[in-house]
Structures are given as structure tokens and as C-alpha cells.
Amino acid sequence: MSGAAFTFICGDDDFLVGQEGRALFTEKTRDLADDFSKETVEAAAQNVGEVEEVVNRFRDSVQTLSMFGDKKVVWLKDVSFLADSVTGRAEGTKKLVEDLQSVLEGLDPAAVEVLITAFPVDRRRKEFKWFQKNSDFHDLKGAGDEDSLIELARTEAANLDASLSMRGAAALVARVQGNTRLILEETRKLATYAGPGGEISENHVAELVPAFGEGDFFEAAEAFFSMDLGWTLEALRRHFFTSNEARPLIASMQNRNRLMIQLRVLMDAGELKLSPRGFAKPEFDRAARTYAKHFGGFDTKASFNVFTQNLWYLGNKIAPSARPLNLKRLIDFQLEFMRAFEDLIRRSTDQEAVMRDLAIRCLS
């Protein structure tokens, strides 16, 4: 709210919250030459005793003004006791949060400016609602949602004077498995490679961004579902140059094929129509309502439920691959994946050959 005595930043991703807080703290302290005029109070607390220490340090900080008479800026950083946790639910913590709120209510904005960053938070609690009502409030919700992550990558690229295509952004999010920090770091790397005014394409992501964690096996899956045997064999060669394990690759291909089967059925039934811009959201939502009874719920993202997936990714990445393939071909692929998985168990020391045989059987 405008004119609030303090700023409160929270969200669904600790990296984004920290980054937003750091940027705002830098902005607020830019003109302060006196180091005593800017102070950070670490607020992560594991128990009620540590919460009490945080509140006391914060109270001392805002009551101790700069010796040179400058306005003071205090950052209460990484507050963790507003979460739905044992510490957050403790009666002692709730009383201490009330004490913190009393300190905040007594602030003189002309003398001291306060920034609070908090993660995680329980948005149901009355304490949280108090902060929401009485602060300059920033809630970075949706950080774990694919649409938000795609927009985050494209915005970061634009800030760096580069353009990142929707396909490229979706590929990047999949490549690093939605890790916010890596999305931003890899976007900066790609923007540097593209240069001022440059365009970052899906191919740039495939060539320059390494798979994160267990990996999405991006290139091999892309090559297979492009129906290009030569590319698939080359991608498999590169995969096994750095990895000896094929079973996660099989799982990745099966997951994608499951989605393609479901989309193929929906498109054949006339439930979904694929346009150059993908699927229409109202049409997709209507199909989801129609077939909701056949799924266990839409809360958890899974390849067994096409309606839990990102709509743009389905309409612009998965469906175009499914369109030239009939349902029988896709089911044959799934059966071949099962056969390959059984071969991997029998021929565990010859996994690259098993995958090459799979590609040749399916694509030749």
C-alpha cells in the first residue's frame, strides 16, 4: 500500500524473493554513504528461542539511528517463522510476531525504512494478512508454475537487450527442470552469446544449456519425436558419451509419448483443435472438466494426466509432434519402449546398443 512504513516481500521461490529483496535494498541504500545507516538482520529461525533473538536484534537495529543523522535502512532478511511449520505454529512465535508488529507500527518512516523478505509463508494466517494489509506488499506467487517461469526467462532476456522465443523459453525451463536460479543464470549466458539485440532460439538452448540434475534427456527425446533417425542416433551417441544409464532416458520418452497418446485421442475425438498458436484455453478447460472423472485429480503434475501440463508446451511442442502420427503408431512406440526396458534389464552392459536398436525399429 502507498505510504506504508515498511516493505514486505514474500513468494513461492526463495531465490526470487532474495533477488527482489537484494535489488530493492541496493536501491534504497544507494545514496547512503554511512555504512551504519544500512543494516541487515538475518531472520531465519529454527525454534522459538531463535525467533526471540531475531525480534530483539531487529528492535535494537531500528531504534539505533545513524550517528550522522542519515535516514537508516534495515533489511529483515529471510524471515522463516511465518511459515506453516512447527516453529511458525508455536504460541511463543505468534506472541513474538505480535511484538514485531508493534515495533513496525511504531516506526518513524522519516528516520528509518524497513524491508522484510519472507519465505516460506502461510498465506492463511492472520499474521500474514496483517503484513499484507500494513505494508508496501509484494507477493511473488506462481514462481513454480511453468507459465511464470517462461515469462521470467523472457523478461530477463529482454532486460539484457535480447529476445527469447516462447519455444526457447519453454525448452530452457524443461532443460533445467524449473530451477529458478538456473533459468536466470542460463538466460544471462544465452543473452551474452546472442549479443545486444540478438535472438535466442530453441536451438541455442539445446546446444548451450546443459541438462540439470538427472536430466531431461532433451536432445535425444527431441530427435526421436522429430522422426529423424540420423539425428536420434547422433543424439544417443552424445548421450552415452557422458552417461552410462539408459533407463531414465526411456522413462522420459515414455512420459512424452503418454502425453502424445492422450492428445491424439482428444484431437481425433474433436475435443481439441490444434491451431498455429496451439490450443485454445477455453476448449482445453472444457475437455478437462469433461474427463476429470477419469483422473485422480489435477493437483500433481504427471504425464498420466495431460490436463496437469502447461498448455503452451502441449500446444506448441507436444501436439505438433503427435499430429503426423496416428494412435496405433504411438501405442506401438509405447510397446517398443517397454520391450527396450526389458532388454536393458537383460543387457545391462550394452545399453547404448539397446537404445540404438529401439530407434531403428521405431524410425527406420
URFEN-V332814 format. One record per residue. OMEGA is omega as a letter, one per 40 degrees, with the letter a starting at -180 (NA if undefined). Layout:
BEGIN
omega
OMEGA
OMEGA
END
This chain:
BEGIN
omega
a
i
a
a
a
i
a
i
i
i
a
a
a
a
a
i
i
a
i
i
a
i
a
i
i
i
a
a
a
a
a
a
a
i
i
i
i
a
i
i
i
a
i
a
a
a
a
i
i
i
i
i
i
a
i
i
i
i
i
a
a
i
i
a
a
a
a
i
i
i
a
i
a
i
i
a
i
i
a
a
i
a
i
a
i
i
a
a
a
a
i
i
a
i
i
i
i
i
i
i
i
i
a
i
a
a
i
a
i
a
a
i
a
i
i
i
a
i
e
i
i
a
a
a
i
i
i
a
i
i
i
a
a
a
i
a
i
i
a
a
i
a
a
a
a
i
a
a
i
i
i
a
a
i
i
i
i
i
a
i
i
i
a
a
i
i
i
a
i
i
i
i
i
a
a
i
i
i
a
a
a
i
a
a
a
i
i
i
a
i
i
i
a
i
a
i
a
i
i
a
i
i
i
a
a
a
a
a
i
i
a
i
i
i
i
a
a
a
a
i
i
a
a
a
i
i
a
a
a
i
a
a
i
i
i
i
i
i
a
i
a
a
i
a
a
a
i
i
i
a
i
a
i
a
a
a
i
i
i
i
a
i
i
i
a
i
i
i
a
a
i
i
a
i
i
i
i
a
i
a
i
i
i
i
i
i
i
i
a
a
a
a
a
a
a
a
a
a
a
i
a
i
i
a
a
a
i
a
i
a
a
a
i
a
a
a
a
a
i
i
a
a
a
a
i
a
a
a
a
i
i
i
a
i
i
i
i
i
i
i
i
i
a
i
a
a
a
i
a
a
i
i
i
a
i
i
i
a
a
i
a
a
a
NA
END
